[in-house]
Amino acid sequence: MKNVYIIANWKMQQSPEQAQQVAKDLVKKVKKDKIKRGREVVICPTFTELPALSKILKGNQIGLGAQDVAEEDYSAFTGGVSAAGLKYYDCEYVIVGHSERRTYLHETNQQVNKKIKLVLKSNLIPIVCIGETFEERQAGQKEAVLMEQLAEGLSGVWVHENQKMLIAYEPVWVIGSGQAVDPDEAERTHAAIRRALLEHLPAKIVSDNIGIIYGGSVNSLNVKDFLDRPSIDGVLVGGASLTLDKFWPIINY
């Protein structure tokens, strides 16, 4: 059975003190109550909190991820953070192509493609975000948008037997809205994404090495409805991951 991925994207919503305190509280909770078997829990804080959280989380059943990565390693790229730098702080996962970067920083599918290749080359696990806007959905372009993001993002990408990749379906129009997509629709979309992946990678790799997770207004009340669906391998959680009282019921639903 595949792991169930519970990934927290803390975005830029906490002070350093808050981020470190939540991480410490989570570690204490894990030691006391344990994480259910088969759950892969990952925290993705801001870049500035990676060194501190690396020390707090190390050896405590909680993985560490980054919210982005530069397109190249060790180059003249002011403000960038390299994949090698992320590995130094024990990062295992990297979010790539989040809709907020695509929207506000105009990140393209081609840039996402370069980042995916670099992350895999660095033996990190990319969490590749795809999703449609409300306008694209209303125009009946949802599937076309998702397939284009996949095709261009995965162009020339190869996942080896000892590597993993996650695809995060995050409908742009529900992020932060408090209203999630209907779980049945999410299941159908994930099944379509899995079929599309077979056009880019071998069936065994898609089956064994790639997980497809859902993101967008996930909370303790709806997480079970999503994770009970056979094509949904986990969740990418935003606001509901910022405090232990909201996040723990999601981890151990």
C-alpha positions, 0 to 999 in steps of 0.5 A: 500500500502507498503512503498517505501524504499529509503535506503542510504548506505554511506559505508566508503566514507565520513569524519565525517564533510561531513556526518554530513553536508549532513544529515543537508542539507537533514533535511533542504530540507525535512522541505522545500519540504517534502518527498512524502507520502509512502516513507521510507528514511533511512541513514546508515552511518559509526558507528562513525557517528551514535551518531551525525546523531541520533541527526540531524535526530531525528524527521525529517522523516528520519530513521537511520540504521547501516552498520553491527552488531556483531553476539552477544550482549555484549561479548568479541568481539574486534571491534564489535558493539552490537545491543543494542548499535545501539538501544541506538543511535536510529537505526531502521535498520541494513544492514546484509550480504553486499557483501563487507563483504562477499567478503573481510571479508569472512562473511558466510551465517551462520554468516549472519543467527546469525546476522539476528536472533539477529537483529530481537530479538532486535526489529530492522529491518534487511536489508539482502543482497544477490547477485551473482558474475559475475563468478557465473552469467556467470556459470548459477548459479545465482538463485542457489546462491541466493536460497542458501543465502536465505535458509542458511541465514533464517534457523530458522528465524521467523518474527513476525507480529509486525516485518519487514525484508527487502531483498536487491538483490544486484548483486555483479558485478554491485555494484559501476560499474555505470551499473545497472541490467536491471529493467525487470531482477530485477523484475523477480529476485525479484519475484523469491525471493518472491516465495522462501521466501514462503518456509521459512515464512507464506504467510501473513508475506511475503506479509505484513512484508517483502520488497524486494529492489534492490541495485546496481548502482541506480541513479536518471535516473534509479530509477523510472524504478526499482520502477515502477515494482510491485515486487520491494519495494525500493532501496539501494543506494550507491554512488548516496546517498552521496550528496544531489543534487544526492540523493534528486531526488531519494527520490522524483522521 
